[in-house]
Amino acid sequence: MIIEKAAEVLEKHKLCNHCLGRGFAKLGKGSNEERGRAIRFVLNMERALEEKKPLKEEECEICGGIFDRLEDYALLCIDKAKMLEFETFLVGSSFPEEILNREKEIFEKFGLYWEPINREFNREVGKILERKLNKKVNRKNPDVKFIIAPYKEKVRIEIKPVYVYGRYRKLVRGMPQTPLKGYGESVASIICKPFGNAFKGKAVFHGAGREDIDVRMLGNGRPFFVEIKRAKKRHANLEKIAEEIGKSGKIEVFDLRFATREEMERLLSERHDKEYEALVYVEEGVNGSDLRRIVQRLGGAEIVQKTPQRVLKRRSDLTRVRKVYKVSGKVIDGKHLKLRIFCEGGLYIKELISGDMGRTTPSVSEIIGKSAVCEALDVVNVEVIEDGSKGTHTKEENQR
């Protein structure tokens, strides 16, 4: 049945052994080329007995002979990747619609179950590259992907980004987290430059939340990721990168390690509890009794907060409810007190102190009945769920 069907196909169409074998993809094991050669051999033996001319392998009307040039395509890939550092790869391809349609038309006409041409092409070039590069094909998560346009003899490369996780401390005020007009540098620019240089790619900063320009980020630091796109290098000394960033005297990074996109997306999508230290100014004066009322009223309180007036131009006017877990503090002088506030992520602390003209309630101003403003604010702890545990740093580490 198979030989008769193959004879029917070959009497009407010129096919190479690769394409002939693909037309009978469910038959036996081995490569399509081996299958096609075997089918042609048996068919021609029968034709010889019948004194018929053999059906020779001629220029293929489906593929046009590209399977004779698999080595050439592999060499194009190798040349394209000669400056790249990678361990795993995958081959993809871009075939013209006319080739795919011609293949479909021929095989469907004879009722054959076939393997698509691009699938065989990718696999066969992949085998050659594995041998020549001494690297492995990875179908799920390759470091690089070669996309071959065989009829244009061109190759483009898709490079999987490198992801690095870490935490940063911002030691100065007056610096935005990301580039902002009017500011010469940012947290992101200071961190990304050494990463881009080390990995020979474009480094993109992703922070787990952000602090205001005039707020320092201290303690255990804010979690962040650096995504290095089109990285020519996939390995670098993270300790040296941390040292280079630290030379700025403005930013420190630590706990650097390689990560995955999935980890980055999970961590950045979560809301993280935070601990703040705020220097509060009360022009009418403040005393121990005021402090006790603040600690008692705010500790464990749910805060109803409308979007602060200072950010209304860029944020939607919403009402949110956030919880304050714990408050402690001390009176500094007759007009200043220092508050330590541990709260749910997303709470605006400056407005928790001022009340923002009644848009945040309760607030420090409301509780003591006096106008209070935040003179200085530091983030001293960002709680993150890592490896199934919350708050992986000790209190002593948080207060460094």
VEXLUM-165937 format. One record per residue (C-alpha): residue number from 1; x, y, z. Coordinates in steps of 0.02 Angstrom, whole numbers, always signed. Example, Ala and Ser with C-alpha at 12.3 -4.5 7.8 and 13.67 -1.06 7.14 Angstrom:
{atom 1,{+615,-225,+390}};
{atom 2,{+684,-53,+357}};
END
This chain:
{atom 1,{+0,+0,+0}};
{atom 2,{+140,+121,+50}};
{atom 3,{+247,+80,-103}};
{atom 4,{+97,+99,-218}};
{atom 5,{+55,+267,-140}};
{atom 6,{+237,+324,-154}};
{atom 7,{+240,+273,-337}};
{atom 8,{+82,+373,-367}};
{atom 9,{+162,+526,-287}};
{atom 10,{+329,+512,-376}};
{atom 11,{+252,+482,-547}};
{atom 12,{+170,+654,-536}};
{atom 13,{+293,+754,-429}};
{atom 14,{+481,+770,-414}};
{atom 15,{+529,+751,-231}};
{atom 16,{+694,+734,-139}};
{atom 17,{+712,+595,-11}};
{atom 18,{+685,+717,+132}};
{atom 19,{+517,+775,+67}};
{atom 20,{+466,+601,+12}};
{atom 21,{+505,+536,+187}};
{atom 22,{+408,+678,+268}};
{atom 23,{+255,+625,+168}};
{atom 24,{+258,+459,+260}};
{atom 25,{+305,+527,+431}};
{atom 26,{+214,+390,+529}};
{atom 27,{+310,+251,+444}};
{atom 28,{+448,+173,+551}};
{atom 29,{+591,+260,+637}};
{atom 30,{+743,+358,+581}};
{atom 31,{+759,+521,+487}};
{atom 32,{+645,+576,+346}};
{atom 33,{+791,+565,+225}};
{atom 34,{+824,+384,+275}};
{atom 35,{+639,+343,+260}};
{atom 36,{+625,+424,+89}};
{atom 37,{+782,+337,+26}};
{atom 38,{+718,+168,+85}};
{atom 39,{+547,+195,+5}};
{atom 40,{+628,+246,-160}};
{atom 41,{+747,+97,-154}};
{atom 42,{+606,-31,-131}};
{atom 43,{+499,+55,-261}};
{atom 44,{+639,+53,-390}};
{atom 45,{+675,-131,-355}};
{atom 46,{+495,-170,-402}};
{atom 47,{+507,-57,-554}};
{atom 48,{+665,-147,-608}};
{atom 49,{+572,-313,-606}};
{atom 50,{+439,-232,-713}};
{atom 51,{+575,-161,-826}};
{atom 52,{+522,+17,-788}};
{atom 53,{+638,+166,-773}};
{atom 54,{+692,+205,-594}};
{atom 55,{+619,+358,-510}};
{atom 56,{+778,+453,-470}};
{atom 57,{+799,+589,-341}};
{atom 58,{+788,+753,-437}};
{atom 59,{+774,+936,-393}};
{atom 60,{+630,+941,-271}};
{atom 61,{+476,+1041,-318}};
{atom 62,{+430,+1066,-135}};
{atom 63,{+593,+1119,-50}};
{atom 64,{+699,+1166,-202}};
{atom 65,{+849,+1072,-131}};
{atom 66,{+874,+1164,+32}};
{atom 67,{+907,+1001,+126}};
{atom 68,{+1067,+983,+23}};
{atom 69,{+1129,+1143,+106}};
{atom 70,{+1097,+1109,+289}};
{atom 71,{+1282,+1129,+331}};
{atom 72,{+1282,+1300,+248}};
{atom 73,{+1136,+1359,+353}};
{atom 74,{+1221,+1294,+511}};
{atom 75,{+1377,+1392,+466}};
{atom 76,{+1273,+1550,+444}};
{atom 77,{+1208,+1526,+621}};
{atom 78,{+1382,+1497,+691}};
{atom 79,{+1448,+1654,+607}};
{atom 80,{+1301,+1756,+674}};
{atom 81,{+1333,+1695,+852}};
{atom 82,{+1523,+1705,+855}};
{atom 83,{+1524,+1849,+980}};
{atom 84,{+1389,+1775,+1094}};
{atom 85,{+1407,+1678,+1254}};
{atom 86,{+1273,+1543,+1273}};
{atom 87,{+1247,+1363,+1327}};
{atom 88,{+1082,+1313,+1246}};
{atom 89,{+995,+1357,+1084}};
{atom 90,{+846,+1322,+974}};
{atom 91,{+825,+1334,+786}};
{atom 92,{+672,+1413,+707}};
{atom 93,{+637,+1459,+527}};
{atom 94,{+533,+1569,+416}};
{atom 95,{+467,+1482,+259}};
{atom 96,{+374,+1571,+118}};
{atom 97,{+187,+1538,+112}};
{atom 98,{+204,+1471,-65}};
{atom 99,{+317,+1330,-4}};
{atom 100,{+200,+1284,+138}};
{atom 101,{+48,+1291,+25}};
{atom 102,{+133,+1185,-110}};
{atom 103,{+180,+1054,+19}};
{atom 104,{+3,+1049,+87}};
{atom 105,{-75,+1037,-85}};
{atom 106,{+34,+890,-139}};
{atom 107,{+21,+786,+19}};
{atom 108,{-165,+818,+47}};
{atom 109,{-201,+768,-132}};
{atom 110,{-135,+593,-94}};
{atom 111,{-209,+583,+80}};
{atom 112,{-39,+577,+168}};
{atom 113,{+3,+620,+348}};
{atom 114,{+159,+727,+335}};
{atom 115,{+281,+818,+446}};
{atom 116,{+291,+1004,+403}};
{atom 117,{+448,+1058,+311}};
{atom 118,{+499,+1188,+440}};
{atom 119,{+496,+1060,+581}};
{atom 120,{+616,+944,+492}};
{atom 121,{+726,+1088,+435}};
{atom 122,{+741,+1156,+613}};
{atom 123,{+781,+986,+685}};
{atom 124,{+913,+941,+556}};
{atom 125,{+1004,+1107,+568}};
{atom 126,{+994,+1090,+757}};
{atom 127,{+1082,+921,+750}};
{atom 128,{+1225,+997,+650}};
{atom 129,{+1241,+1143,+769}};
{atom 130,{+1243,+1030,+921}};
{atom 131,{+1389,+937,+845}};
{atom 132,{+1487,+1089,+785}};
{atom 133,{+1456,+1201,+937}};
{atom 134,{+1457,+1064,+1069}};
{atom 135,{+1300,+1143,+1142}};
{atom 136,{+1126,+1075,+1173}};
{atom 137,{+957,+1112,+1097}};
{atom 138,{+832,+1173,+1227}};
{atom 139,{+654,+1181,+1162}};
{atom 140,{+576,+1263,+1315}};
{atom 141,{+697,+1397,+1372}};
{atom 142,{+849,+1420,+1258}};
{atom 143,{+981,+1553,+1285}};
{atom 144,{+974,+1597,+1100}};
{atom 145,{+858,+1558,+957}};
{atom 146,{+915,+1558,+776}};
{atom 147,{+779,+1609,+653}};
{atom 148,{+832,+1556,+478}};
{atom 149,{+755,+1621,+316}};
{atom 150,{+824,+1481,+204}};
{atom 151,{+775,+1555,+36}};
{atom 152,{+848,+1724,+81}};
{atom 153,{+1001,+1645,+162}};
{atom 154,{+982,+1756,+314}};
{atom 155,{+986,+1721,+501}};
{atom 156,{+928,+1828,+645}};
{atom 157,{+953,+1788,+828}};
{atom 158,{+835,+1807,+975}};
{atom 159,{+931,+1815,+1140}};
{atom 160,{+849,+1771,+1304}};
{atom 161,{+873,+1913,+1428}};
{atom 162,{+981,+1888,+1583}};
{atom 163,{+893,+1928,+1748}};
{atom 164,{+982,+1976,+1908}};
{atom 165,{+896,+2002,+2075}};
{atom 166,{+962,+2112,+2214}};
{atom 167,{+922,+2245,+2344}};
{atom 168,{+979,+2425,+2344}};
{atom 169,{+1002,+2562,+2471}};
{atom 170,{+986,+2743,+2417}};
{atom 171,{+1098,+2840,+2536}};
{atom 172,{+1056,+3015,+2477}};
{atom 173,{+904,+3123,+2454}};
{atom 174,{+861,+3218,+2296}};
{atom 175,{+879,+3072,+2175}};
{atom 176,{+737,+2992,+2075}};
{atom 177,{+726,+2805,+2058}};
{atom 178,{+715,+2813,+1869}};
{atom 179,{+781,+2946,+1748}};
{atom 180,{+686,+3109,+1764}};
{atom 181,{+708,+3273,+1673}};
{atom 182,{+808,+3396,+1776}};
{atom 183,{+906,+3263,+1870}};
{atom 184,{+1078,+3209,+1811}};
{atom 185,{+1068,+3032,+1877}};
{atom 186,{+949,+2909,+1955}};
{atom 187,{+951,+2747,+2052}};
{atom 188,{+920,+2655,+1890}};
{atom 189,{+1059,+2741,+1791}};
{atom 190,{+1189,+2710,+1927}};
{atom 191,{+1141,+2527,+1941}};
{atom 192,{+1116,+2488,+1757}};
{atom 193,{+1279,+2556,+1685}};
{atom 194,{+1395,+2425,+1764}};
{atom 195,{+1272,+2285,+1721}};
{atom 196,{+1263,+2340,+1539}};
{atom 197,{+1452,+2347,+1527}};
{atom 198,{+1479,+2178,+1610}};
{atom 199,{+1349,+2083,+1508}};
{atom 200,{+1374,+2181,+1345}};
{atom 201,{+1189,+2219,+1328}};
{atom 202,{+1053,+2344,+1370}};
{atom 203,{+1015,+2343,+1557}};
{atom 204,{+837,+2387,+1613}};
{atom 205,{+794,+2422,+1794}};
{atom 206,{+637,+2353,+1880}};
{atom 207,{+606,+2406,+2060}};
{atom 208,{+486,+2327,+2185}};
{atom 209,{+396,+2490,+2216}};
{atom 210,{+480,+2660,+2227}};
{atom 211,{+524,+2794,+2353}};
{atom 212,{+501,+2981,+2327}};
{atom 213,{+647,+3084,+2263}};
{atom 214,{+677,+3160,+2436}};
{atom 215,{+666,+2992,+2527}};
{atom 216,{+815,+2881,+2567}};
{atom 217,{+804,+2692,+2552}};
{atom 218,{+902,+2617,+2698}};
{atom 219,{+896,+2461,+2807}};
{atom 220,{+878,+2298,+2714}};
{atom 221,{+857,+2387,+2548}};
{atom 222,{+725,+2383,+2412}};
{atom 223,{+714,+2228,+2302}};
{atom 224,{+749,+2256,+2118}};
{atom 225,{+787,+2163,+1959}};
{atom 226,{+900,+2208,+1815}};
{atom 227,{+848,+2137,+1647}};
{atom 228,{+991,+2133,+1523}};
{atom 229,{+923,+2126,+1346}};
{atom 230,{+1025,+2057,+1200}};
{atom 231,{+1163,+2010,+1321}};
{atom 232,{+1319,+1952,+1228}};
{atom 233,{+1385,+1885,+1393}};
{atom 234,{+1282,+1775,+1508}};
{atom 235,{+1404,+1766,+1652}};
{atom 236,{+1483,+1906,+1753}};
{atom 237,{+1558,+1933,+1925}};
{atom 238,{+1412,+2004,+2023}};
{atom 239,{+1523,+2051,+2171}};
{atom 240,{+1628,+2162,+2058}};
{atom 241,{+1471,+2243,+1988}};
{atom 242,{+1413,+2280,+2166}};
{atom 243,{+1582,+2356,+2206}};
{atom 244,{+1573,+2467,+2051}};
{atom 245,{+1400,+2530,+2098}};
{atom 246,{+1456,+2562,+2277}};
{atom 247,{+1593,+2679,+2217}};
{atom 248,{+1457,+2806,+2178}};
{atom 249,{+1439,+2837,+2365}};
{atom 250,{+1254,+2858,+2333}};
{atom 251,{+1190,+2683,+2298}};
{atom 252,{+1235,+2515,+2376}};
{atom 253,{+1176,+2348,+2307}};
{atom 254,{+1188,+2178,+2389}};
{atom 255,{+1115,+2001,+2387}};
{atom 256,{+1144,+1996,+2198}};
{atom 257,{+1101,+1831,+2114}};
{atom 258,{+1041,+1768,+1946}};
{atom 259,{+852,+1752,+1932}};
{atom 260,{+714,+1709,+1808}};
{atom 261,{+581,+1809,+1720}};
{atom 262,{+447,+1712,+1814}};
{atom 263,{+523,+1760,+1982}};
{atom 264,{+534,+1942,+1929}};
{atom 265,{+353,+1948,+1873}};
{atom 266,{+294,+1866,+2034}};
{atom 267,{+391,+1979,+2151}};
{atom 268,{+351,+2140,+2059}};
{atom 269,{+165,+2101,+2055}};
{atom 270,{+153,+2085,+2244}};
{atom 271,{+123,+2225,+2368}};
{atom 272,{+258,+2230,+2501}};
{atom 273,{+241,+2285,+2681}};
{atom 274,{+363,+2424,+2729}};
{atom 275,{+441,+2505,+2880}};
{atom 276,{+476,+2692,+2882}};
{atom 277,{+564,+2815,+2993}};
{atom 278,{+489,+2990,+2986}};
{atom 279,{+548,+3153,+3062}};
{atom 280,{+390,+3249,+3104}};
{atom 281,{+380,+3437,+3131}};
{atom 282,{+239,+3512,+3236}};
{atom 283,{+247,+3701,+3238}};
{atom 284,{+128,+3718,+3387}};
{atom 285,{+240,+3603,+3488}};
{atom 286,{+236,+3417,+3530}};
{atom 287,{+258,+3318,+3692}};
{atom 288,{+254,+3143,+3763}};
{atom 289,{+65,+3145,+3781}};
{atom 290,{+46,+3182,+3595}};
{atom 291,{+165,+3039,+3554}};
{atom 292,{+68,+2915,+3662}};
{atom 293,{-95,+2961,+3575}};
{atom 294,{-15,+2938,+3404}};
{atom 295,{+58,+2767,+3448}};
{atom 296,{-104,+2707,+3527}};
{atom 297,{-220,+2770,+3390}};
{atom 298,{-118,+2723,+3236}};
{atom 299,{-53,+2553,+3293}};
{atom 300,{-166,+2423,+3211}};
{atom 301,{-273,+2557,+3128}};
{atom 302,{-350,+2549,+2955}};
{atom 303,{-312,+2708,+2859}};
{atom 304,{-435,+2774,+2732}};
{atom 305,{-335,+2872,+2606}};
{atom 306,{-381,+2964,+2447}};
{atom 307,{-247,+2987,+2316}};
{atom 308,{-136,+3128,+2382}};
{atom 309,{-157,+3298,+2302}};
{atom 310,{+29,+3304,+2260}};
{atom 311,{+14,+3156,+2140}};
{atom 312,{-161,+3183,+2071}};
{atom 313,{-93,+3244,+1904}};
{atom 314,{-17,+3075,+1868}};
{atom 315,{-124,+2955,+1973}};
{atom 316,{-310,+2916,+1971}};
{atom 317,{-413,+2991,+2112}};
{atom 318,{-452,+2833,+2210}};
{atom 319,{-490,+2790,+2390}};
{atom 320,{-385,+2651,+2465}};
{atom 321,{-382,+2569,+2635}};
{atom 322,{-214,+2519,+2707}};
{atom 323,{-166,+2453,+2877}};
{atom 324,{-36,+2518,+2999}};
{atom 325,{+31,+2369,+3096}};
{atom 326,{+138,+2455,+3225}};
{atom 327,{+200,+2628,+3274}};
{atom 328,{+338,+2679,+3394}};
{atom 329,{+433,+2842,+3418}};
{atom 330,{+516,+2971,+3526}};
{atom 331,{+508,+3158,+3554}};
{atom 332,{+665,+3242,+3485}};
{atom 333,{+633,+3419,+3546}};
{atom 334,{+487,+3534,+3577}};
{atom 335,{+435,+3535,+3396}};
{atom 336,{+500,+3370,+3327}};
{atom 337,{+465,+3187,+3352}};
{atom 338,{+529,+3035,+3262}};
{atom 339,{+406,+2897,+3214}};
{atom 340,{+441,+2718,+3164}};
{atom 341,{+294,+2655,+3060}};
{atom 342,{+270,+2476,+3001}};
{atom 343,{+126,+2467,+2877}};
{atom 344,{+47,+2387,+2727}};
{atom 345,{+123,+2429,+2558}};
{atom 346,{+40,+2569,+2461}};
{atom 347,{+13,+2686,+2609}};
{atom 348,{+70,+2866,+2580}};
{atom 349,{+167,+2910,+2738}};
{atom 350,{+184,+3097,+2711}};
{atom 351,{-6,+3110,+2703}};
{atom 352,{-25,+2992,+2851}};
{atom 353,{+65,+3127,+2949}};
{atom 354,{-11,+3285,+2874}};
{atom 355,{-186,+3220,+2840}};
{atom 356,{-182,+3301,+2667}};
{atom 357,{-326,+3419,+2711}};
{atom 358,{-436,+3276,+2770}};
{atom 359,{-401,+3159,+2623}};
{atom 360,{-311,+3038,+2741}};
{atom 361,{-394,+2984,+2903}};
{atom 362,{-343,+2954,+3038}};
{atom 363,{-181,+3052,+3028}};
{atom 364,{-52,+3119,+3150}};
{atom 365,{-122,+3296,+3127}};
{atom 366,{-299,+3236,+3162}};
{atom 367,{-249,+3135,+3316}};
{atom 368,{-154,+3274,+3405}};
{atom 369,{-260,+3416,+3338}};
{atom 370,{-108,+3510,+3274}};
{atom 371,{-33,+3536,+3102}};
{atom 372,{+104,+3407,+3074}};
{atom 373,{+217,+3386,+2923}};
{atom 374,{+349,+3260,+2873}};
{atom 375,{+518,+3345,+2866}};
{atom 376,{+620,+3191,+2820}};
{atom 377,{+573,+3013,+2776}};
{atom 378,{+673,+2853,+2759}};
{atom 379,{+619,+2679,+2707}};
{atom 380,{+709,+2560,+2824}};
{atom 381,{+632,+2392,+2781}};
{atom 382,{+541,+2313,+2634}};
{atom 383,{+463,+2145,+2674}};
{atom 384,{+467,+2020,+2532}};
{atom 385,{+406,+1841,+2523}};
{atom 386,{+557,+1742,+2465}};
{atom 387,{+568,+1552,+2466}};
{atom 388,{+401,+1542,+2555}};
{atom 389,{+447,+1651,+2704}};
{atom 390,{+403,+1831,+2743}};
{atom 391,{+528,+1955,+2812}};
{atom 392,{+687,+1855,+2787}};
{atom 393,{+795,+1986,+2873}};
{atom 394,{+817,+2006,+3059}};
{atom 395,{+774,+2165,+3153}};
{atom 396,{+959,+2204,+3173}};
{atom 397,{+986,+2188,+2985}};
{atom 398,{+836,+2299,+2950}};
{atom 399,{+913,+2439,+3055}};
{atom 400,{+1085,+2439,+2975}};
END
